[in-house]
Amino acid sequence: MMAAIDWNDVLDRISENADEHQVEERFVKPLLDALGFSADEWVQEFRTGKGSADFAARKNHDNDKFSDSKINPYLVIEVKGRVSGKTIVNLAEGTPHYKQTKEQIKNYLLDSKCQTVQWGIITNSTDIQLFRRHGKIVVPATNCMRIYKNNIVEIITRIKQLLDNPPKALTICIYNDKGGVGKTTTTINLAGILYQQHKKVLVVDFDPQQADLTDSLGLQEGKVKLSECLVDGSLNVRDTIQPLALKNKVGQLVKIFDVIPSDSGLARYMNHEYEAKIEKGSARLQDLLDIFRCEYDYILIDAPTNWTFFSKSSVRAADAIFMPAEPNNFSSLKNVVKVIKYFLPEVKKVREDGGPIALPIFFNKYKKTDALKQRMRKEITTILTIKKGGNEVLDPNLLPYFWPKYTKGEPDTSIFFVPEYEVVSSAAFSRRPAVFQHKTANKYYLDLAREYFLYE
């Protein structure tokens, strides 16, 4: 179908001052054709509860023509002109127009009328980017790509391949550059809750020294080890998997989720001499886990602290970074800033696909007192405050990660928290996630999963 479209001619017919209507007629409609949608498989001005997406599309099913029913869309597109009025619309990543349009597509994708939507596109025919929705999370599926005659076919081919072969899994790295904030506890109990919500989960313990996750679940390394797979391409990484199985009420063993355990051989790669033997370096873990992206609903990576080969690899393999913090551990908050401002851009630069993203922080082991809330609000205000034009303002680039509900009209400084609860920390002694031992712990982590990942 794409071969029938002369993309040189398409781009030539779009003027430098094209408004939104011209971009829709001369670029987006041929784009939909190239992506495999016929004229009765897309509609314009698809109304959501948060506005109208310029286009929505999905394949027809039996006698259900999408252009007639206009239900259960698969893809939505937000279109901008190259020029709006007398203003040039620059959709290059990081520009004000880009940030605004990215927020629009995110709102559409997360709207209640769009729960079947998996993909979103923003474009003005000069730049284009594809986004993927997984539950409540929207992640870039490509980087923001500048369109030229010599790359337009490659770009559309890449987008079509993703639309036609959507990955199933969302890969989450649980990470903070500061220890003692409950990363392993979060990973184990989030995996348990996701299992209870009928999700298939793979957990990866990529901590070469502590191996707390592996130990706390009572698992052993298998005959094939993750450390061996890092350097030996002939090994099957599936053979590293150890299932976590627990007895149910009638004494039957039931598989809960799969684990790739830490193993004794990983520690050698803390030595730069051995690390250099890993082909593709910190990209190797991402390559190994790629085969699981169509098998699991969630892949959770328990990453060690400090910006080493192991944490770099874990972050690089992820779609999203989930950062627990501890309210009495102020350095854990400052390290969140380090991750967002320095570590993530470093990884984004080498990945070249727009990912990963950071999710807003949450508090672990939280004793919710007014005094502690005031202290934390003061500390976070200090972290967020920057000087701009001679005034002190809250850094808009960091604000969503600390106070995601904050707006100028409604300065909501609430942060999601998991309260301190003894059964959570003591569960490791029984080799069972706390969510299977106590209803209160179960509620805490179910609330966490619903807040960040799951539609209710």
PEDAQUI-V683082 format. One record per backbone hydrogen bond with DSSP energy under -0.5 kcal/mol. CO is the residue of the C=O (numbers start at 1). NH is the residue of the N-H. Records with the same first field share a line. If there is no record, write none. Layout:
CO: NH / NH
This chain:
1: 4
2: 5
4: 6
5: 7
6: 10
7: 11
8: 12
9: 13
11: 14
13: 15
15: 18
18: 82 / 83
19: 23
20: 24
21: 25
22: 26
23: 27 / 28
24: 29
27: 31
28: 32
29: 33
30: 34
31: 35
32: 37
33: 36
36: 38
38: 41
39: 42
40: 67
41: 58
43: 56
45: 47
46: 53
48: 51
51: 48
53: 46
54: 45
55: 77
56: 43
57: 74 / 75
61: 64
63: 65
64: 61 / 66
65: 68 / 69
66: 70
74: 118 / 119
75: 57
76: 121
77: 54 / 55 / 79
78: 123
82: 89
83: 85
84: 86 / 87
87: 84
88: 90
89: 91
90: 98
92: 95
95: 99
96: 100
97: 101
98: 102
99: 103
100: 104
101: 105
102: 106
103: 107
104: 108
105: 109
106: 110
108: 111
111: 114
112: 115
114: 117
118: 133
119: 76
120: 131
121: 78
122: 129
123: 80
126: 147
127: 124 / 125
128: 145
129: 122
130: 141 / 142
131: 120
132: 139
134: 137
137: 134 / 139
139: 132
143: 145
145: 128
148: 151 / 152
151: 155
152: 156
153: 157
154: 158
155: 159
156: 160
157: 161
158: 162
159: 163
160: 164
161: 165
169: 171
170: 172 / 299
171: 319 / 320
172: 174 / 301
173: 175 / 322
174: 303
177: 306
182: 186
183: 187
184: 188
185: 189
186: 190
187: 191
188: 192
189: 193
190: 194
191: 195
192: 196
193: 197
194: 199
195: 198
199: 201
200: 297 / 298
201: 258
202: 300
203: 205 / 260
204: 206 / 302
206: 208
211: 215
212: 216
213: 217
214: 219
215: 218
223: 225
225: 228 / 229
226: 230
228: 231 / 232
231: 233
232: 235
235: 237
236: 239
237: 240
238: 241
239: 224
240: 261
242: 259
243: 245
244: 256 / 257
246: 254
248: 251
252: 248
254: 246
257: 244
258: 203
259: 242 / 261
260: 205
263: 266
265: 268
266: 269
267: 270
268: 271
270: 272
271: 274 / 275
272: 276
274: 277
275: 278
277: 279
278: 281
280: 283
281: 284
283: 287
284: 288
285: 289
286: 290
288: 291
289: 292
290: 293
292: 295 / 296
293: 168 / 169
297: 170
298: 202
299: 172 / 301
300: 204 / 302
301: 174 / 303
302: 206
306: 308
308: 312
309: 313
310: 314
311: 315
312: 316
313: 317
315: 318
319: 357
320: 173 / 322
321: 323 / 359
322: 175 / 324
323: 362
325: 364
326: 329
328: 330
329: 332 / 333
330: 333 / 334
331: 335
332: 336
333: 337
334: 338
335: 339
336: 340
337: 341
338: 342 / 343
339: 344
342: 346
343: 347
344: 348
345: 349
346: 350
347: 351
348: 352
352: 143
357: 321
362: 325
363: 418
364: 327
365: 367
366: 368 / 420
367: 369
369: 373
370: 374
371: 375
372: 376
373: 377
374: 378
375: 379
376: 380
377: 381
378: 382
379: 383
380: 384
381: 385
384: 395
386: 393
388: 391
391: 388 / 393
393: 386
395: 398 / 399
396: 400
398: 401 / 402
399: 402 / 403
401: 361
403: 406
405: 412
410: 407 / 412
411: 413
416: 363
417: 419
418: 366
421: 424 / 425
422: 426
423: 427
425: 428
426: 429
427: 430 / 431 / 432
428: 431
433: 436
434: 437 / 438
438: 442
439: 443
440: 444
441: 445
442: 446
443: 447
444: 448
445: 449
446: 450
447: 451
448: 452
449: 453 / 454
453: 136
